[in-house]
Amino acid sequence: MKRLVFTVMCLVLATQALAASKELYVYNWSEYMPDSVLEDFTKETGIKVIMSTYDSNEALYAKIRMVDAKGYDLIVPSTDFVARMHKEGLLMPLDKAKLTNLGNLDPKLMNQSFDPDNTYSVPYMWGSTAIAVNTADPAAAAVTSYADLWKPELKSKILLPNDMRGVLGMGLKRLGYSLNETDPAKVAEACEMLMPLMESVRVFDSDSPKQALLNNEVQAAVLWNGEAYIASDENPDIRYVYPTEGFSLWVDNLCIPKNAANADNAHLFIDYLLRPEVAAFICQEMGYSSPNLAAQAILPEDVRGNAIVYPGAEDMARGEFETDLGPAVKAYEECWMRLKTQ
């Protein structure tokens, strides 16, 4: 009888393991991966992708910490949070032997200070946070800088992202500081500058900020370039502006949580996303910049040459990549709380 029970238990465990091997739990930004990519991956591999979404790095970080890096097999943090999460032991080192398409990635975006040798992360997409305006509105059409958003003509016509770094970056850049400023006094100065702007904000939205523009609820929105790309395609009056003071550049990365149950499937999916034809399709559908050089080579010219997707050299010179703030993040969090509760 004991042998029978043991055999049954082994069969149950084997069945569970087999079932787990055909699943992949992904925790990703909202509207950041075409459904057809998931469907095609499932058709090819038999692995079912279960997607959950978040609207900020802070939400991702809080959830992964809360569940002790369990329950998800693949996550997509930005650069500063890759650094933060691997320092706290929340990420699994990647097995690069399983990533045969790694060589397709742009060397300029690899081996960065936030993750030397890409031990824990692989670039998924990169882009900018700038201003989309509806040029049908005269006040919005005149916007060329962050400072213009403070003008009274835009009161109640502005959308800001539900993103701490994106909002505080506006104030820091307007003051001539770095997006990665660690001096609490300078962060506090930026916070004070941003306080009056809150009266002009109609909504904070990082799930699908383009909708407020398309629905004419707001006339100016600080958002990500992919959202602006899709919105401008639907409404030609929408223009994407790189602020004269400078703006945020970022890279979102594919990472495997430390206690992922389906790490092999995660590696398989990462390698699938690194295929040139897959990466190029995602870029075309989402409007974000692909770090995949092989994918860029096969993009249509109207995408590869689109300044929303790939900023020109003059605009790029004003961009700044976000990095880990270390202990200084506390000053940002305190300001963010003030801004959101005003």
VOPAGU-2260 file (C-alpha; in pm, 1 decimal, decimal comma):
REM VOPAGU-2260
SITE   aa  ch    i         X         Y         Z
SITE  MET   A    0       0,0       0,0       0,0
SITE  LYS   A    1     284,0     241,1      89,4
SITE  ARG   A    2     448,9     167,1    -244,6
SITE  LEU   A    3     117,0     236,3    -423,6
SITE  VAL   A    4      71,6     567,8    -239,1
SITE  PHE   A    5     429,8     665,3    -318,6
SITE  THR   A    6     378,6     580,1    -686,6
SITE  VAL   A    7      56,1     781,2    -702,4
SITE  MET   A    8     226,0    1078,7    -538,3
SITE  CYS   A    9     511,5    1059,5    -787,9
SITE  LEU   A   10     263,1    1054,2   -1076,0
SITE  VAL   A   11      79,1    1354,5    -933,7
SITE  LEU   A   12     402,9    1550,2    -892,2
SITE  ALA   A   13     518,2    1452,2   -1239,7
SITE  THR   A   14     184,9    1565,0   -1384,5
SITE  GLN   A   15     211,0    1897,5   -1201,9
SITE  ALA   A   16     565,1    1948,1   -1325,7
SITE  LEU   A   17     456,1    1871,5   -1680,9
SITE  ALA   A   18     169,6    2118,0   -1653,1
SITE  ALA   A   19     403,2    2383,0   -1514,9
SITE  SER   A   20     641,1    2327,0   -1804,2
SITE  LYS   A   21     368,2    2436,4   -2044,2
SITE  GLU   A   22     295,1    2769,2   -1876,0
SITE  LEU   A   23     466,8    3105,5   -1859,0
SITE  TYR   A   24     354,4    3379,4   -1621,4
SITE  VAL   A   25     452,7    3723,8   -1748,6
SITE  TYR   A   26     416,3    4049,5   -1552,7
SITE  ASN   A   27     445,2    4336,7   -1801,0
SITE  TRP   A   28     354,6    4700,1   -1860,8
SITE  SER   A   29       4,3    4768,3   -1992,2
SITE  GLU   A   30     -32,0    4754,7   -2371,9
SITE  TYR   A   31     332,9    4660,3   -2421,6
SITE  MET   A   32     322,0    4334,6   -2617,2
SITE  PRO   A   33      90,4    4237,5   -2905,7
SITE  ASP   A   34    -146,8    3951,2   -2829,5
SITE  SER   A   35     -52,6    3789,1   -3158,7
SITE  VAL   A   36     307,9    3750,9   -3038,1
SITE  LEU   A   37     185,8    3550,4   -2740,4
SITE  GLU   A   38     -44,3    3343,2   -2959,6
SITE  ASP   A   39     229,5    3266,1   -3212,4
SITE  PHE   A   40     469,2    3165,0   -2935,7
SITE  THR   A   41     207,3    2930,0   -2793,6
SITE  LYS   A   42     141,7    2776,3   -3136,5
SITE  GLU   A   43     511,2    2712,3   -3185,7
SITE  THR   A   44     596,7    2581,0   -2838,9
SITE  GLY   A   45     272,8    2469,8   -2676,6
SITE  ILE   A   46     353,1    2700,0   -2383,5
SITE  LYS   A   47      57,5    2907,9   -2268,5
SITE  VAL   A   48     144,6    3266,6   -2174,8
SITE  ILE   A   49     -53,0    3415,8   -1885,5
SITE  MET   A   50     -10,3    3792,9   -1887,7
SITE  SER   A   51     -67,7    4030,7   -1596,0
SITE  THR   A   52       2,2    4403,7   -1619,7
SITE  TYR   A   53     113,2    4702,0   -1413,0
SITE  ASP   A   54     137,8    5075,7   -1480,7
SITE  SER   A   55     458,2    5172,9   -1300,0
SITE  ASN   A   56     793,7    5036,7   -1193,2
SITE  GLU   A   57     695,7    5105,2    -834,7
SITE  ALA   A   58     391,1    4878,2    -867,1
SITE  LEU   A   59     604,7    4602,5   -1021,6
SITE  TYR   A   60     870,1    4631,1    -752,4
SITE  ALA   A   61     619,1    4628,5    -466,8
SITE  LYS   A   62     444,5    4318,8    -605,0
SITE  ILE   A   63     764,4    4119,3    -665,7
SITE  ARG   A   64     888,8    4200,5    -316,3
SITE  MET   A   65     553,9    4108,4    -162,9
SITE  VAL   A   66     547,2    3763,9    -328,3
SITE  ASP   A   67     919,4    3702,2    -264,3
SITE  ALA   A   68     992,3    3686,6    -639,4
SITE  LYS   A   69     749,6    3395,7    -684,8
SITE  GLY   A   70     443,7    3356,5    -906,8
SITE  TYR   A   71     590,6    3522,3   -1216,0
SITE  ASP   A   72     842,8    3387,7   -1466,3
SITE  LEU   A   73     922,8    3704,5   -1659,4
SITE  ILE   A   74     906,7    4073,2   -1567,6
SITE  VAL   A   75     994,2    4395,2   -1754,9
SITE  PRO   A   76    1154,4    4655,2   -1523,5
SITE  SER   A   77    1327,5    4972,7   -1639,5
SITE  THR   A   78    1701,2    5020,6   -1592,1
SITE  ASP   A   79    1696,1    5179,3   -1247,1
SITE  PHE   A   80    1473,2    4905,4   -1111,8
SITE  VAL   A   81    1686,9    4629,3   -1261,9
SITE  ALA   A   82    1971,8    4763,0   -1050,0
SITE  ARG   A   83    1753,5    4794,6    -742,3
SITE  MET   A   84    1599,8    4449,7    -773,0
SITE  HIS   A   85    1918,9    4256,4    -836,7
SITE  LYS   A   86    2087,0    4435,0    -540,8
SITE  GLU   A   87    1800,7    4306,3    -326,3
SITE  GLY   A   88    1834,5    3950,9    -457,1
SITE  LEU   A   89    1503,9    3947,8    -645,5
SITE  LEU   A   90    1639,5    3847,6    -987,5
SITE  MET   A   91    1779,3    3524,3   -1129,7
SITE  PRO   A   92    2104,1    3530,7   -1332,5
SITE  LEU   A   93    2032,6    3456,4   -1698,7
SITE  ASP   A   94    2164,9    3146,2   -1871,4
SITE  LYS   A   95    2303,3    3306,2   -2187,5
SITE  ALA   A   96    2369,0    2967,3   -2344,5
SITE  LYS   A   97    1990,2    2950,9   -2388,9
SITE  LEU   A   98    1973,9    3291,2   -2558,0
SITE  THR   A   99    2095,4    3218,8   -2909,3
SITE  ASN   A  100    1968,1    3551,5   -3047,5
SITE  LEU   A  101    2145,3    3771,2   -2793,6
SITE  GLY   A  102    2391,7    3885,2   -3061,0
SITE  ASN   A  103    2113,9    4075,2   -3240,1
SITE  LEU   A  104    2111,8    4344,4   -2971,5
SITE  ASP   A  105    2279,2    4683,4   -3005,2
SITE  PRO   A  106    2612,3    4674,0   -2812,9
SITE  LYS   A  107    2553,4    5038,5   -2710,8
SITE  LEU   A  108    2262,0    4924,9   -2494,1
SITE  MET   A  109    2443,6    4627,0   -2345,0
SITE  ASN   A  110    2683,8    4597,1   -2050,1
SITE  GLN   A  111    2556,1    4913,8   -1883,9
SITE  SER   A  112    2636,1    5021,0   -1527,5
SITE  PHE   A  113    2293,2    4917,8   -1398,2
SITE  ASP   A  114    2367,1    4555,4   -1496,6
SITE  PRO   A  115    2728,1    4487,1   -1601,9
SITE  ASP   A  116    2759,9    4208,2   -1859,2
SITE  ASN   A  117    2378,1    4182,5   -1860,9
SITE  THR   A  118    2390,8    3923,7   -1588,3
SITE  TYR   A  119    2024,3    3972,2   -1500,4
SITE  SER   A  120    1862,1    4156,0   -1788,6
SITE  VAL   A  121    1813,3    4173,9   -2165,6
SITE  PRO   A  122    1687,4    4495,2   -2332,2
SITE  TYR   A  123    1330,9    4459,7   -2459,1
SITE  MET   A  124    1250,5    4809,1   -2585,7
SITE  TRP   A  125    1373,8    5160,6   -2525,7
SITE  GLY   A  126    1217,1    5498,4   -2570,6
SITE  SER   A  127    1150,9    5844,5   -2438,9
SITE  THR   A  128     915,3    6032,4   -2211,0
SITE  ALA   A  129     823,5    6366,7   -2367,8
SITE  ILE   A  130     515,0    6572,1   -2458,6
SITE  ALA   A  131     236,6    6491,2   -2702,5
SITE  VAL   A  132      16,6    6785,9   -2798,4
SITE  ASN   A  133    -300,4    6830,9   -2998,6
SITE  THR   A  134    -205,1    7105,9   -3244,0
SITE  ALA   A  135    -574,4    7183,4   -3304,8
SITE  ASP   A  136    -559,6    7362,3   -2969,3
SITE  PRO   A  137    -358,6    7688,0   -3006,5
SITE  ALA   A  138    -213,6    7674,7   -2654,1
SITE  ALA   A  139    -104,0    7314,2   -2696,0
SITE  ALA   A  140      35,2    7378,9   -3044,7
SITE  ALA   A  141     268,8    7641,9   -2895,7
SITE  VAL   A  142     430,8    7396,7   -2651,9
SITE  THR   A  143     803,6    7345,7   -2704,7
SITE  SER   A  144     919,2    7296,6   -2346,8
SITE  TYR   A  145     815,5    7163,3   -2007,7
SITE  ALA   A  146     790,8    7524,7   -1890,4
SITE  ASP   A  147     504,5    7583,5   -2134,6
SITE  LEU   A  148     286,9    7336,6   -1941,5
SITE  TRP   A  149     266,9    7586,3   -1653,3
SITE  LYS   A  150      84,9    7839,6   -1874,8
SITE  PRO   A  151    -270,1    7917,5   -1754,5
SITE  GLU   A  152    -412,2    7848,2   -2102,2
SITE  LEU   A  153    -347,9    7478,2   -2041,3
SITE  LYS   A  154    -517,0    7456,0   -1702,8
SITE  SER   A  155    -720,9    7132,3   -1676,4
SITE  LYS   A  156    -595,8    7029,1   -2021,2
SITE  ILE   A  157    -290,6    6829,0   -1909,8
SITE  LEU   A  158    -225,6    6460,0   -1854,0
SITE  LEU   A  159      76,8    6340,2   -1657,4
SITE  PRO   A  160     197,3    5980,8   -1626,7
SITE  ASN   A  161     136,4    5791,3   -1305,8
SITE  ASP   A  162     512,8    5766,5   -1286,2
SITE  MET   A  163     728,8    5919,0   -1014,4
SITE  ARG   A  164    1047,5    5952,0   -1217,9
SITE  GLY   A  165     863,9    6084,2   -1523,0
SITE  VAL   A  166     691,8    6363,5   -1329,8
SITE  LEU   A  167     981,9    6466,3   -1106,6
SITE  GLY   A  168    1207,4    6459,2   -1410,0
SITE  MET   A  169    1006,8    6747,9   -1556,1
SITE  GLY   A  170    1084,8    6970,1   -1259,2
SITE  LEU   A  171    1448,6    6867,2   -1243,4
SITE  LYS   A  172    1502,2    6931,3   -1613,7
SITE  ARG   A  173    1326,4    7266,9   -1598,0
SITE  LEU   A  174    1574,7    7368,6   -1326,2
SITE  GLY   A  175    1868,4    7248,0   -1532,0
SITE  TYR   A  176    1940,1    6946,2   -1309,5
SITE  SER   A  177    1995,9    6583,1   -1397,8
SITE  LEU   A  178    1706,9    6338,0   -1407,4
SITE  ASN   A  179    1920,5    6132,8   -1169,7
SITE  GLU   A  180    1978,8    6410,8    -917,3
SITE  THR   A  181    2059,4    6271,1    -571,4
SITE  ASP   A  182    2082,1    6596,7    -374,2
SITE  PRO   A  183    1765,6    6606,9    -157,9
SITE  ALA   A  184    1768,5    6988,5    -161,9
SITE  LYS   A  185    1753,4    6996,2    -542,6
SITE  VAL   A  186    1482,2    6730,9    -546,9
SITE  ALA   A  187    1284,1    6940,8    -297,5
SITE  GLU   A  188    1334,8    7246,9    -519,7
SITE  ALA   A  189    1192,8    7056,8    -816,4
SITE  CYS   A  190     903,8    6939,1    -600,7
SITE  GLU   A  191     811,0    7294,2    -505,1
SITE  MET   A  192     819,6    7397,0    -869,6
SITE  LEU   A  193     585,8    7111,9    -963,2
SITE  MET   A  194     326,2    7182,8    -694,1
SITE  PRO   A  195     141,3    7462,1    -883,4
SITE  LEU   A  196     130,3    7247,6   -1197,3
SITE  MET   A  197     -85,9    6992,0   -1018,6
SITE  GLU   A  198    -381,4    7232,0   -1043,2
SITE  SER   A  199    -359,3    7209,4   -1422,8
SITE  VAL   A  200    -352,2    6828,9   -1433,2
SITE  ARG   A  201    -678,5    6672,1   -1535,4
SITE  VAL   A  202    -564,4    6311,7   -1498,2
SITE  PHE   A  203    -268,5    6087,7   -1413,4
SITE  ASP   A  204    -261,5    5785,3   -1641,7
SITE  SER   A  205       4,2    5532,7   -1739,3
SITE  ASP   A  206    -226,3    5253,7   -1854,2
SITE  SER   A  207    -333,6    5409,9   -2185,2
SITE  PRO   A  208    -266,5    5786,6   -2175,1
SITE  LYS   A  209    -316,7    5825,2   -2550,4
SITE  GLN   A  210    -690,8    5773,6   -2501,5
SITE  ALA   A  211    -736,3    6100,8   -2315,9
SITE  LEU   A  212    -570,5    6281,5   -2607,3
SITE  LEU   A  213    -772,8    6095,7   -2868,9
SITE  ASN   A  214   -1095,7    6156,4   -2676,4
SITE  ASN   A  215   -1013,8    6528,6   -2654,0
SITE  GLU   A  216   -1017,8    6516,1   -2274,7
SITE  VAL   A  217    -670,5    6673,8   -2261,2
SITE  GLN   A  218    -468,0    6874,4   -2512,1
SITE  ALA   A  219    -117,0    6805,8   -2381,0
SITE  ALA   A  220      17,3    6485,5   -2229,7
SITE  VAL   A  221     351,1    6382,9   -2087,4
SITE  LEU   A  222     376,9    6023,7   -2200,2
SITE  TRP   A  223     588,6    5756,5   -2364,5
SITE  ASN   A  224     680,0    5771,8   -2730,8
SITE  GLY   A  225     493,6    5452,9   -2822,4
SITE  GLU   A  226     168,1    5601,3   -2698,1
SITE  ALA   A  227     234,7    5915,4   -2902,2
SITE  TYR   A  228     318,7    5705,5   -3208,9
SITE  ILE   A  229     -15,9    5525,8   -3201,3
SITE  ALA   A  230    -210,9    5842,9   -3115,6
SITE  SER   A  231     -53,9    6042,7   -3400,7
SITE  ASP   A  232    -137,6    5763,8   -3642,8
SITE  GLU   A  233    -503,1    5788,7   -3541,9
SITE  ASN   A  234    -508,8    6169,5   -3527,3
SITE  PRO   A  235    -254,6    6357,8   -3744,1
SITE  ASP   A  236    -308,0    6672,0   -3531,6
SITE  ILE   A  237    -117,1    6505,3   -3248,1
SITE  ARG   A  238     252,3    6595,2   -3247,3
SITE  TYR   A  239     533,3    6465,5   -3024,9
SITE  VAL   A  240     759,7    6732,9   -2876,4
SITE  TYR   A  241    1104,8    6676,9   -2729,4
SITE  PRO   A  242    1125,8    6951,3   -2462,5
SITE  THR   A  243    1400,4    7210,1   -2501,8
SITE  GLU   A  244    1513,7    7152,8   -2140,0
SITE  GLY   A  245    1584,7    6786,1   -2207,6
SITE  PHE   A  246    1386,9    6470,4   -2145,9
SITE  SER   A  247    1396,8    6116,5   -2014,4
SITE  LEU   A  248    1528,6    5816,5   -2204,6
SITE  TRP   A  249    1477,5    5468,1   -2068,5
SITE  VAL   A  250    1530,1    5101,3   -2144,9
SITE  ASP   A  251    1281,8    4835,2   -2035,5
SITE  ASN   A  252    1435,5    4495,5   -1978,1
SITE  LEU   A  253    1338,7    4129,1   -1970,3
SITE  CYS   A  254    1426,5    3971,8   -1634,7
SITE  ILE   A  255    1348,3    3646,5   -1457,0
SITE  PRO   A  256    1248,3    3670,2   -1087,9
SITE  LYS   A  257    1471,4    3478,8    -848,8
SITE  ASN   A  258    1208,5    3218,3    -759,5
SITE  ALA   A  259    1043,4    3175,9   -1100,6
SITE  ALA   A  260     887,1    2830,7   -1140,8
SITE  ASN   A  261     925,9    2819,6   -1520,2
SITE  ALA   A  262    1269,0    2968,5   -1584,0
SITE  ASP   A  263    1335,8    2746,1   -1886,3
SITE  ASN   A  264    1019,1    2870,6   -2052,3
SITE  ALA   A  265    1117,0    3228,4   -1969,3
SITE  HIS   A  266    1452,1    3182,8   -2143,8
SITE  LEU   A  267    1273,2    3031,4   -2442,4
SITE  PHE   A  268    1036,7    3327,4   -2461,7
SITE  ILE   A  269    1316,3    3583,8   -2426,6
SITE  ASP   A  270    1503,1    3420,3   -2712,3
SITE  TYR   A  271    1182,6    3421,0   -2918,3
SITE  LEU   A  272    1139,8    3795,6   -2858,8
SITE  LEU   A  273    1497,9    3851,1   -2976,2
SITE  ARG   A  274    1425,3    3709,4   -3321,4
SITE  PRO   A  275    1458,3    3992,4   -3576,6
SITE  GLU   A  276    1116,5    3938,8   -3733,1
SITE  VAL   A  277     943,6    3923,0   -3393,3
SITE  ALA   A  278    1123,1    4228,8   -3253,9
SITE  ALA   A  279    1051,7    4425,0   -3572,2
SITE  PHE   A  280     681,3    4337,6   -3555,3
SITE  ILE   A  281     661,3    4448,4   -3191,6
SITE  CYS   A  282     831,3    4777,8   -3277,4
SITE  GLN   A  283     585,4    4844,4   -3560,7
SITE  GLU   A  284     282,9    4757,9   -3348,5
SITE  MET   A  285     386,6    4936,2   -3027,2
SITE  GLY   A  286     583,6    5233,4   -3162,2
SITE  TYR   A  287     873,4    5197,7   -2920,2
SITE  SER   A  288    1237,0    5177,5   -3026,0
SITE  SER   A  289    1379,3    4828,7   -3066,3
SITE  PRO   A  290    1728,2    4760,2   -2927,0
SITE  ASN   A  291    1753,6    4480,6   -3183,9
SITE  LEU   A  292    1983,6    4588,3   -3469,4
SITE  ALA   A  293    1878,6    4295,4   -3686,9
SITE  ALA   A  294    1515,7    4401,1   -3638,7
SITE  GLN   A  295    1589,8    4765,5   -3719,1
SITE  ALA   A  296    1742,7    4656,4   -4048,9
SITE  ILE   A  297    1412,9    4508,4   -4167,3
SITE  LEU   A  298    1180,3    4782,9   -4039,9
SITE  PRO   A  299     987,2    4981,9   -4301,9
SITE  GLU   A  300    1141,2    5323,9   -4365,0
SITE  ASP   A  301     831,9    5502,1   -4231,6
SITE  VAL   A  302     902,4    5342,4   -3891,8
SITE  ARG   A  303    1281,9    5344,9   -3895,3
SITE  GLY   A  304    1281,1    5708,8   -4005,2
SITE  ASN   A  305    1004,0    5821,3   -3769,0
SITE  ALA   A  306    1141,0    6068,0   -3512,5
SITE  ILE   A  307     887,2    5951,1   -3253,1
SITE  VAL   A  308    1026,7    5598,9   -3268,4
SITE  TYR   A  309    1392,4    5685,9   -3331,8
SITE  PRO   A  310    1485,7    6043,3   -3230,6
SITE  GLY   A  311    1740,3    6225,8   -3444,2
SITE  ALA   A  312    2088,4    6305,8   -3318,3
SITE  GLU   A  313    1996,8    6661,1   -3212,4
SITE  ASP   A  314    1706,5    6542,8   -2999,2
SITE  MET   A  315    1900,5    6246,5   -2858,7
SITE  ALA   A  316    2169,4    6486,1   -2738,4
SITE  ARG   A  317    1913,9    6637,4   -2498,5
SITE  GLY   A  318    1797,2    6300,6   -2370,7
SITE  GLU   A  319    1920,6    6141,5   -2050,0
SITE  PHE   A  320    1886,7    5778,9   -1944,2
SITE  GLU   A  321    1743,8    5713,6   -1597,5
SITE  THR   A  322    1970,7    5534,9   -1349,9
SITE  ASP   A  323    1928,1    5389,9   -1001,4
SITE  LEU   A  324    1889,0    5663,1    -739,2
SITE  GLY   A  325    2009,8    5456,8    -445,3
SITE  PRO   A  326    1912,1    5601,5    -103,8
SITE  ALA   A  327    1811,2    5929,3    -273,4
SITE  VAL   A  328    1492,5    5758,8    -391,1
SITE  LYS   A  329    1340,7    5844,0     -51,5
SITE  ALA   A  330    1337,9    6216,8    -138,3
SITE  TYR   A  331    1162,9    6137,2    -467,6
SITE  GLU   A  332     904,5    5919,6    -294,1
SITE  GLU   A  333     827,8    6188,4     -37,8
SITE  CYS   A  334     777,0    6446,4    -312,2
SITE  TRP   A  335     562,8    6206,6    -517,3
SITE  MET   A  336     336,0    6153,6    -218,2
SITE  ARG   A  337     295,3    6530,8    -179,2
SITE  LEU   A  338     219,2    6583,4    -546,7
SITE  LYS   A  339     -40,4    6306,0    -565,6
SITE  THR   A  340    -222,2    6406,4    -246,2
SITE  GLN   A  341    -238,1    6779,4    -307,0
